[in-house]
Every structure is written in structure tokens, then in C-alpha cells.
């Protein structure tokens, strides 16, 4: 069952690039202006009726997000101190330290040699000064040096990131590979920081007191971490809305239209793959009824999400202007590495509207606007 379901869902993905259903990286469409219609293609009016008999949307403004919802969002007192210290080093002194252990924010002088399967790899050996906590080296490298005795030699394991060849062309085959580094800590350069007083907080940071400075840094770090968790945050916000949204019914006309379109696309996929419909069903080990049930469930989820999106846009009075539509198309083309629409036409033989559908483009833009409202009005609680 898992195998045939996986195969079938792969088929579904072939025709739902921009039209998924439950709020992952979805769509956009909408001309919400109160109770007015939302345009769908040049000759089709889409959801041009009151949606209240079909859906009751959940809260979309002032959604509370706790730090527990987003691991890594928490800001500790140590985090605040480290950020402040980065500025204090500019007015402090330095000393070379040959005893003790490596600490965060030390500038460590190290010798290192990298090994892959017991053999040194090109460019993996040398000596350098490395800011501990700077993120300047391979992810996980600096963290493993914290607490190591100065003068000692240690062996650590790190995995090169998938993007590694972008900044290390000498060894592109290391992408995603786990290697070992033998590292000797020669000494560290450590900053001698001045005492942080209210006077220094005012002079360096423009805050009247140390307490105000720390609170300001806390909010700054929290905002940075929220930005870094943008995708996770998007999922959390939409999940909260959909959890409190009730789909009362699905408009039959929209269900039939979408279902027939999905069914047609699956049949075309089977035909293009060289199967008759009967052969295709045998290949995925499903009956015609089972295929229809999966398609219907997918269509209903998609319509539920679209109705929630459109109803919120109507409540907010959101509109997509012609200028925003054109700019949105250009942004979507750029995200797919096309220079402009002419480049897209030359490669696909179609315009963006012909390829994706006007309604899908508008849904994408509408989605972005609603998401921004949720982000702007969310409340982060401890």
C-alpha cells in the first residue's frame, strides 16, 4: 500500500506545482474587496459568492507564538552578554593566553589537518586564527573546540554542507561528506573587556541603563531568530489558523471543476507514460474508485485552504493591483532563474499566465499579503 500510494502521490505532484492544498509553500490569488468577486481568468469569476455558509475562519491577527513553538527562538542571558561583548571588544584590550581552555569569542590560533577516509584531502591542512563563534568555518567545527585545553590536539568530525562547493572549489566532491580534522590549539587571543556601566551603555549603545540595553538586545536577537525561522514560522501560523477554521461545506461547482481537471491531468500523465488507463491502475495497484477518492480528498483540502485565504482577504480588504500582479510574475520568474518573461517564453513556449494560470498567480500574491499580516500582528510570548 505504501509503495503504490507513494507512486500515485508522485503522479499528483507532477501537476500540482503551484496548487497544493494545506498551507505549505502555496499559492496566491485574490482581489478581495469586502464582498466583491475575485477574478479567475479573463472570462471566469471565481468564488464570486458569500463564503460564510461554507467556512468559518479562525483567528488570523494576534496569533500567539511562544518560544517553545520554535526551538532556538529563546534568548538567554548568555546570548545577550555575548552580543554586547562583540561591541565591547572594540574599546577593550587583548592578551595572548597559553593556559586554560578555549572559550566562546576567543580568537584561537590553530593548526589543522583534514582527513577523508584516513587520507588528507586538498586544502584541508593549514594554520589560521579562528574566531570561536564567528561561524567562519565549517558548521560544527568551532563548537567542538570550546572547552579544549590550550596546547592540546583533538580529532573532531564535521560534515561539509551541501553548499560547500560554492566557496571551496578545490574539493567539490566533499559536499555532504563527513570528514575528520586533527586540530592543535596553539594559543588564543582573548579580549579584556571593560566593565559595562550605565555610562558606557549610553556612550556606546545610546541606552540610558545597562538594564535597558540588555532588554533592547534581547528584542533584537529575538527578531533576528524569528527571521531565521521564517519558513517554520509560516507553517506554524497557517497551522494555527487552519486548526481553528471550520469547513462547513464545499461548493459543488468548484469541487466538480477541480476534480475533473485533476482527473484529466492524471489521465494525461498515464497516457504520456505509455499506459492505457487500465494499465496505469494495475501499475499503481489501485482501483478507479480509490484514485477518485484520493483526488476528491486532495481537491477538498485545496478548496478549504483557498476559501480560508479568500475569506481572510475579504475581511482585510486585500486587493491585487495590476502593478502588483506584474511585479509578482517577475518575482516568480526570477525565483525560477528566468531573466524575464521573454526568457520564460523562449524556454517554455508559453507566457507565465498561460503556464500557471492567472488564478494561481493571484493566489500566490494574496497568500503573501495575508501571511505578512499574520507576521506583523503575531504576539511572541515567553
C-alpha positions in Angstrom: 0.0 0.0 0.0 2.8 2.4 0.9 4.5 1.8 -2.4 1.5 2.3 -4.6 0.5 5.4 -2.6 3.9 6.9 -2.9 3.9 6.3 -6.7 0.4 7.8 -7.0 1.3 10.9 -4.9 4.4 11.4 -7.1 2.0 11.5 -10.0 -0.1 14.1 -8.2 2.9 16.2 -7.7 3.6 16.4 -11.4 0.5 18.6 -11.9 0.3 20.5 -8.6 3.5 22.5 -8.6 1.8 25.7 -7.7 -1.6 24.4 -6.4 -1.1 22.4 -3.3 -3.7 22.5 -0.6 -3.0 22.9 3.1 -0.7 25.8 3.6 2.8 24.7 2.9 4.6 26.7 0.2 1.4 27.6 -1.6 -0.5 29.7 -3.8 -1.9 33.1 -4.2 -4.9 34.7 -5.8 -7.2 37.3 -4.9 -8.9 40.6 -5.4 -10.6 40.7 -2.0 -12.6 43.9 -1.6 -15.1 43.1 1.1 -17.8 41.0 -0.5 -16.7 41.6 -4.1 -15.7 38.8 -6.5 -12.1 37.6 -7.1 -11.0 37.3 -10.7 -10.3 33.9 -12.1 -9.0 34.0 -15.7 -10.3 36.7 -18.0 -13.6 35.0 -18.6 -14.3 33.3 -15.3 -15.5 34.7 -12.0 -14.1 32.6 -9.1 -15.7 32.3 -5.6 -18.0 35.2 -6.5 -20.4 34.3 -3.7 -20.7 34.6 0.1 -18.4 32.0 1.6 -19.9 32.2 5.2 -22.1 29.2 4.6 -19.0 27.2 3.6 -16.3 28.2 6.1 -15.7 29.9 9.4 -12.2 31.2 9.5 -10.1 31.1 12.6 -8.1 33.9 14.2 -5.5 35.4 11.8 -4.5 38.5 13.7 -2.7 38.5 17.1 -1.8 34.8 16.9 0.3 34.0 19.9 3.6 32.2 19.2 5.6 31.0 22.2 9.3 30.4 22.2 8.5 26.8 22.9 6.8 26.7 19.4 10.1 27.5 17.8 13.1 25.8 19.3 16.1 28.1 19.1 14.0 31.2 19.4 14.7 31.5 23.1 17.2 34.3 24.1 19.3 33.5 27.1 21.2 35.9 29.3 24.4 34.4 28.0 23.2 35.2 24.4 22.7 38.8 25.4 26.1 39.1 27.1 27.9 37.6 24.1 26.2 40.1 21.7 27.1 43.0 23.9 30.7 41.7 24.3 31.1 41.8 20.5 30.8 45.6 20.8 32.9 45.9 24.0 35.9 44.3 22.3 36.2 47.5 20.2 37.1 49.5 23.3 38.9 46.8 25.2 42.4 45.3 25.1 43.7 41.9 24.0 46.0 39.4 25.5 47.5 36.1 24.3 46.5 33.2 26.5 48.5 29.9 26.6 46.8 28.2 29.6 43.2 27.2 30.4 40.6 26.2 27.8 39.1 27.6 24.7 36.1 29.8 25.3 33.4 31.4 23.1 34.6 34.6 21.4 38.2 33.6 21.7 40.4 34.1 18.6 42.2 30.8 18.5 45.4 30.2 16.7 45.2 26.6 15.4 46.9 24.1 13.2 44.6 21.7 11.4 44.7 18.8 9.0 41.6 17.3 7.4 41.2 13.6 6.6 38.7 11.8 4.4 38.7 8.0 4.9 42.1 8.3 6.5 43.7 10.3 3.7 44.4 14.1 3.7 42.2 16.0 1.2 43.3 19.0 -0.8 43.2 22.4 1.0 42.3 20.8 4.3 45.6 21.5 6.1 47.0 24.7 7.4 47.3 27.2 10.2 44.9 30.1 10.9 43.3 32.2 13.6 39.7 31.3 14.0 37.1 33.3 15.9 35.2 30.9 18.1 31.5 31.5 17.5 32.1 33.5 14.3 30.6 30.8 12.0 33.5 31.4 9.6 34.4 27.7 9.3 32.6 24.5 8.6 29.4 24.2 10.6 30.1 22.3 13.9 33.8 22.9 13.8 34.1 25.8 16.2 31.6 24.4 18.7 33.7 21.3 19.2 36.8 23.4 20.2 35.0 25.1 23.1 36.4 23.6 26.3 39.5 22.1 24.7 42.7 22.7 26.7 45.0 25.3 25.1 48.0 23.4 23.8 46.1 20.1 23.3 45.4 18.3 20.0 42.0 16.8 19.3 40.2 15.0 16.5 36.7 16.2 15.5 34.2 15.1 13.0 32.3 17.5 10.8 30.1 17.2 7.8 30.5 19.6 4.8 27.3 21.4 3.9 25.6 20.7 0.6 26.5 24.3 -0.5 30.2 23.8 0.3 31.5 23.7 -3.3 30.2 27.3 -3.7 33.0 28.6 -1.5 35.6 25.8 -1.7 36.0 24.8 -5.4 39.3 22.9 -4.7 37.3 19.9 -3.4 33.8 19.9 -4.7 33.4 16.2 -4.0 33.2 17.0 -0.3 29.6 18.2 -0.5 27.7 16.4 2.2 30.7 14.3 3.2 31.7 13.7 6.9 35.5 14.1 7.5 37.9 14.2 10.4 40.1 17.2 11.4 43.1 16.9 13.7 43.3 20.3 15.4 46.0 21.7 17.7 45.2 24.8 19.8 48.4 26.8 19.9 47.1 29.7 21.9 44.1 32.1 22.0 43.8 35.8 21.8 41.3 36.9 24.4 39.7 40.3 24.8 40.0 42.1 28.1 36.6 43.8 28.2 35.8 47.0 30.1 33.2 46.9 32.8 29.7 47.6 31.4 28.3 50.6 33.2 25.3 52.8 32.6 27.7 55.4 31.3 29.3 53.0 28.8 25.8 51.7 27.8 24.9 55.3 27.0 28.1 56.1 25.2 28.3 53.0 23.0 24.7 51.9 22.6 22.6 55.0 23.2 20.7 53.3 26.1 20.4 55.1 29.4 21.0 52.0 31.6 22.5 48.5 31.3 19.1 47.0 32.0 17.6 48.9 29.1 20.5 47.9 26.9 20.0 44.2 27.7 16.3 44.3 27.0 17.0 46.1 23.7 19.5 43.4 22.7 17.0 40.7 23.8 14.4 42.1 21.4 17.0 42.4 18.6 18.1 38.8 19.0 14.5 37.6 19.1 13.7 39.5 15.9 16.7 38.0 14.2 15.8 34.5 15.2 12.2 34.9 14.1 13.6 36.0 10.7 15.8 32.9 10.6 12.9 30.7 11.4 10.7 32.3 8.7 9.7 29.1 7.0 8.9 27.3 10.2 7.0 30.4 11.4 4.9 30.3 8.2 3.9 26.7 8.8 3.1 27.4 12.5 0.9 30.5 11.7 -1.1 28.7 9.0 -1.4 25.6 11.1 -2.9 27.7 13.9 -5.4 29.3 11.6 -6.5 26.0 10.0 -6.8 24.3 13.4 -9.4 26.9 14.3 -11.1 27.1 10.9 -14.2 25.1 10.3 -15.0 24.0 6.7 -18.8 23.6 6.8 -19.2 22.5 3.2 -17.5 22.6 -0.2 -19.1 24.4 -3.1 -20.1 21.7 -5.5 -19.4 23.7 -8.7 -15.8 24.3 -7.5 -15.4 20.7 -6.4 -16.6 19.4 -9.7 -14.4 21.8 -11.7 -11.2 21.0 -9.8 -11.9 17.3 -9.6 -12.5 17.0 -13.4 -9.3 19.0 -14.0 -7.2 16.8 -11.7 -8.7 13.6 -13.2 -7.9 14.8 -16.7 -4.3 15.6 -15.7 -3.8 12.2 -14.2 -5.2 10.5 -17.3 -2.9 12.6 -19.5 0.1 11.7 -17.3 -0.8 8.0 -17.7 -1.1 8.4 -21.5 2.2 10.3 -21.8 3.9 7.5 -19.8 2.6 5.0 -22.4 -0.2 3.4 -20.3 -3.8 2.8 -21.0 -5.9 3.8 -18.0 -6.4 0.1 -17.1 -2.6 -0.5 -17.3 -2.0 2.6 -15.2 -4.3 1.3 -12.5 -2.5 -2.0 -12.5 0.9 -0.2 -12.3 -0.1 1.8 -9.2 -2.1 -1.1 -7.8 -5.2 0.9 -7.2 -8.8 0.8 -8.4 -10.6 3.6 -10.3 -12.6 4.3 -7.2 -9.5 4.6 -5.0 -8.0 7.1 -7.4 -11.2 9.1 -7.4 -11.2 9.2 -3.6 -7.7 10.4 -3.3 -8.4 13.1 -5.9 -11.5 14.2 -4.1 -9.7 14.4 -0.8 -7.0 16.5 -2.4 -9.5 18.8 -4.1 -11.4 19.3 -0.9 -8.3 20.2 1.1 -7.3 22.6 -1.6 -10.7 24.3 -1.7 -10.8 24.5 2.1 -7.4 26.3 2.1 -8.4 28.6 -0.8 -11.7 29.6 0.9 -9.8 30.4 4.2 -7.4 32.5 2.2 -10.1 34.3 0.3 -12.3 34.9 3.3 -9.4 36.4 5.2 -8.6 38.6 2.3 -12.1 39.9 2.2 -12.1 40.6 5.9 -8.9 42.6 5.4 -10.0 44.3 2.1 -6.9 43.0 0.3 -6.6 43.7 -3.4 -4.0 42.7 -6.0 -3.4 45.6 -8.4 -2.2 45.3 -12.0 1.2 46.7 -10.9 1.4 44.1 -8.1 0.4 41.3 -10.4 3.1 42.2 -13.0 5.8 42.6 -10.2 4.7 39.3 -8.7 5.1 37.5 -12.1 8.5 38.9 -12.5 9.5 37.8 -8.9 8.2 34.3 -9.5 10.1 34.1 -12.8 13.3 35.2 -11.1 12.9 32.6 -8.4 12.9 30.0 -11.2 16.1 31.6 -12.6 14.4 33.2 -15.7 15.6 36.6 -16.6 12.2 37.9 -17.6 9.0 36.7 -19.3 10.6 36.6 -22.7 13.2 34.2 -21.4 10.4 32.1 -20.0 8.6 32.1 -23.3 11.7 31.1 -25.2 12.2 28.2 -22.9 8.6 27.0 -22.5 6.7 28.4 -25.5 4.1 29.9 -23.1 3.6 33.1 -21.1 3.6 32.8 -17.3 -0.2 33.3 -17.2 -0.6 30.5 -19.8 1.7 28.2 -17.9 0.4 28.8 -14.3 -3.0 30.3 -14.8 -4.0 33.8 -13.7 -5.8 32.5 -10.6 -2.7 30.6 -9.3 -0.5 33.7 -9.7 -3.1 35.9 -7.9 -3.5 33.2 -5.2 0.3 33.3 -4.6 0.3 37.1 -4.2 -2.7 37.0 -2.0 -1.1 34.3 0.2 2.0 36.5 0.6 -0.1 39.5 1.7 -2.2 37.5 4.2 1.0 35.9 5.6 2.6 39.3 6.1 -0.4 40.5 8.1 -0.1 37.4 10.3 3.6 38.0 10.9 3.1 41.7 11.6 0.4 41.1 14.1 1.6 38.0 15.8 2.4 38.1 19.5 5.6 36.4 20.7 5.2 35.2 24.4 7.8 33.6 26.6 
